[in-house]
Amino acid sequence: MSCDNMNLVKGDLILPSGASALDRILNGGLSTGLFIHFYGEAAAGKTTAALQFVSAACRIGARTIYINSESSSPIERLEQISGKEFSQIKDRLMILSPKDFDEQSALIDDIELYARDDTRLVVIDTLTRLYRSVLDDRKTNYLNHRELNRQAGVLKGLAREKDMAVLVLNQVRGSMDRTEDFEPVASNILDYWSDYILKMRIGRGTGERILKRLRPESEPSMCRLFLTERGLALEADQRETMK
């Protein structure tokens, strides 16, 4: 099915990434109705993974809402991964770019206004970037922490009520208890709302990435992939890898 196919995609749906090892630890891919949390260090491949799912949604005729708080546009990377010009994809994808944390809040509240019947994927890249930019003092930190929790709750409700897969990408910080090398920003909030949690880290080999599913706990829960021009893949690409 091409991106031009206008058939509506209804009912329970699993969106595969196309990287079989990743799909295996996600029990087939991203399932609609669930809140999925990917976190990892910078350049671990979170955006690449998200765009592989966007491309998969496009291929079956489903639409995506992509809230991009990052400073760079995902369009060029999506073209590489999908093998299509953006002009061939844009009718399946709405990109919204909040300028600050308040605007992010408003966009999340209004997702239902932007969604159509065949919107099955929502990506937030990244949920915590603008949140971190407003952390100033104890009073405002509490208010912003509460607001981030509210945003996550809205997204979880959207996933369940509208049968969408909600994929939230997250930044990291050094582990507070030193049992891990890093942990997700606002871990208490994201732990509470997440149905799936996936940790992504940079491996030792060129382009190597290690992905571990932390929730739900079952086997298999870990895989090794490589960051290539066309996305996360089972084998390394000899050419320079991308973000």
C-alpha positions in Angstrom: 0.0 0.0 0.0 1.5 3.4 -1.0 1.3 6.7 0.9 -1.3 7.8 -1.7 -3.7 5.0 -0.6 -6.6 6.7 1.1 -8.0 3.6 2.8 -8.6 4.3 6.5 -6.7 2.1 8.9 -9.0 1.0 11.7 -8.9 -1.4 14.6 -5.9 -2.8 16.6 -2.7 -2.2 14.7 1.0 -3.0 15.1 3.4 -0.8 13.3 6.7 -2.6 12.6 10.0 -0.7 12.3 11.4 -2.9 9.6 14.3 -3.9 11.8 13.3 -7.4 12.9 15.3 -7.5 16.1 13.8 -4.2 17.3 10.3 -5.4 16.4 10.9 -8.7 18.2 11.6 -7.0 21.6 8.5 -4.7 21.0 6.4 -7.9 20.4 6.0 -7.0 16.7 6.3 -3.2 16.7 4.4 -0.3 18.1 0.9 -1.3 19.2 -1.9 1.2 19.0 -3.5 2.0 22.3 -0.1 2.1 24.1 2.3 4.7 25.5 5.8 3.8 24.4 8.8 5.5 26.0 12.2 5.4 24.2 15.1 7.0 26.1 18.9 7.2 25.4 22.0 9.3 25.2 22.4 11.9 22.4 22.9 10.3 19.0 21.8 6.9 20.2 19.3 6.7 17.3 16.0 7.6 19.0 14.9 9.9 16.2 15.9 7.4 13.6 13.8 4.7 15.3 10.8 7.0 15.5 11.1 7.9 11.8 11.2 4.2 10.8 7.8 3.8 12.5 6.6 7.0 10.7 7.7 5.5 7.4 5.9 2.2 8.3 2.7 4.1 9.1 3.0 5.9 5.8 3.4 2.6 3.9 0.0 1.3 5.2 -1.8 4.5 4.6 -1.9 5.7 8.3 -1.2 9.2 9.3 1.2 10.5 11.9 1.3 13.6 14.1 4.9 14.4 14.9 5.6 17.0 17.6 9.2 18.1 17.1 10.8 20.2 19.9 14.3 19.6 18.6 16.3 22.3 16.8 16.6 20.3 13.6 13.9 19.2 11.2 13.3 15.5 10.8 12.4 15.8 7.1 15.7 15.1 5.5 16.3 12.0 7.7 12.8 10.8 7.0 13.4 11.0 3.2 16.6 8.9 3.7 14.8 6.2 5.7 11.6 6.0 3.6 13.4 6.4 0.2 10.8 9.0 -0.8 10.7 12.7 -1.3 8.8 14.6 1.4 6.3 15.7 -1.2 5.3 12.0 -1.5 4.9 11.7 2.3 3.5 15.0 3.5 -0.1 14.1 3.1 0.5 11.3 5.7 2.4 13.4 8.2 1.8 16.6 10.2 4.8 18.1 11.9 4.2 20.5 14.7 7.1 22.5 16.2 6.5 24.1 19.6 8.8 27.0 20.5 8.5 26.7 24.3 7.1 24.5 27.0 3.7 26.3 27.1 3.3 25.9 23.4 4.1 22.2 23.7 1.4 21.9 26.3 -1.1 23.6 24.0 -0.2 21.3 21.1 -0.6 18.2 23.1 -4.0 19.4 24.4 -5.0 20.0 20.8 -3.8 16.8 19.1 -7.3 15.6 18.7 -8.1 18.7 16.6 -5.2 17.8 14.2 -6.0 14.1 14.1 -8.1 12.4 11.4 -9.8 9.1 11.4 -6.7 7.4 10.0 -4.2 9.0 12.4 -2.7 6.0 14.2 0.7 7.3 15.4 1.8 10.3 17.6 5.5 11.0 18.1 6.9 13.4 20.6 10.6 14.2 19.9 11.5 14.9 22.7 9.0 15.3 25.5 11.5 16.7 28.0 13.7 19.1 26.0 11.5 22.2 26.5 10.6 21.1 30.0 14.3 21.1 31.0 14.6 24.6 29.6 12.2 26.1 32.1 13.6 24.5 35.3 14.6 27.5 37.4 13.7 27.4 41.1 11.9 25.1 43.5 8.5 26.7 43.0 8.5 26.8 39.2 10.1 23.3 39.1 7.2 21.9 41.0 4.7 23.6 38.6 6.5 22.5 35.5 7.0 19.0 36.9 3.2 18.8 37.5 2.6 20.1 34.0 4.8 17.5 32.4 2.9 14.8 34.3 -0.3 16.3 33.0 1.0 16.2 29.4 2.0 12.6 29.8 -1.4 11.7 31.2 -3.1 13.4 28.2 -0.9 11.4 25.8 -1.7 8.2 27.6 -5.4 8.9 27.5 -5.1 9.7 23.8 -3.5 6.4 23.1 -6.2 4.4 24.9 -9.3 6.4 23.8 -8.3 7.0 20.2 -6.4 3.8 19.6 -3.2 5.5 18.6 0.4 4.4 19.3 2.0 7.2 21.3 5.8 7.2 21.0 7.6 9.5 23.4 11.3 10.1 23.0 13.2 11.3 26.1 16.6 12.7 27.1 18.8 11.3 29.8 20.9 12.4 32.8 23.5 10.7 35.0 22.1 8.1 37.2 21.4 9.3 40.7 22.0 6.0 42.5 24.9 5.1 40.2 23.4 1.6 39.4 23.1 2.7 35.8 25.2 4.8 33.5 22.3 7.1 32.8 18.6 7.4 33.5 15.7 9.1 31.7 14.8 12.7 32.6 11.7 12.8 34.8 11.9 9.1 35.2 9.2 9.0 37.9 6.6 10.5 35.6 7.5 8.5 32.5 7.7 5.2 34.5 4.2 5.8 35.7 2.6 6.3 32.3 4.6 4.0 30.1 3.3 0.7 28.8 6.7 0.0 27.1 10.1 1.4 28.1 13.1 1.0 25.8 16.6 2.1 26.6 19.0 2.9 23.8 22.7 3.3 24.1 25.8 3.6 21.9 27.8 0.4 21.5 31.5 0.0 21.0 31.5 -0.8 17.3 31.0 1.7 14.5 27.3 2.5 14.3 26.5 -0.1 17.0 23.5 0.5 19.1 22.3 -1.6 22.0 18.5 -1.6 22.8 17.0 -3.0 25.9 13.3 -3.3 26.8 12.8 -2.5 30.5 9.0 -2.9 30.5 7.3 -5.2 30.2 9.7 -7.7 31.5 9.9 -10.8 29.4 12.2 -12.4 26.9 13.7 -11.5 24.5 14.4 -8.0 25.9 17.7 -6.9 24.3 19.0 -6.6 20.7 22.0 -5.1 18.9 21.5 -3.0 15.8 23.5 -0.6 13.6 22.7 3.0 12.8 22.9 3.3 9.0 21.8 5.8 6.4 18.5 3.9 5.9 17.9 3.5 9.6 18.5 0.9 12.3 19.5 -2.3 10.7 20.9 -5.8 11.5 24.2 -5.1 9.8 26.6 -2.2 9.8 26.8 0.1 6.8 30.3 0.9 5.7 29.3 4.5 4.9 29.1 7.2 7.5 26.2 6.7 9.8 23.6 9.3 10.6 21.9 10.6 13.7 
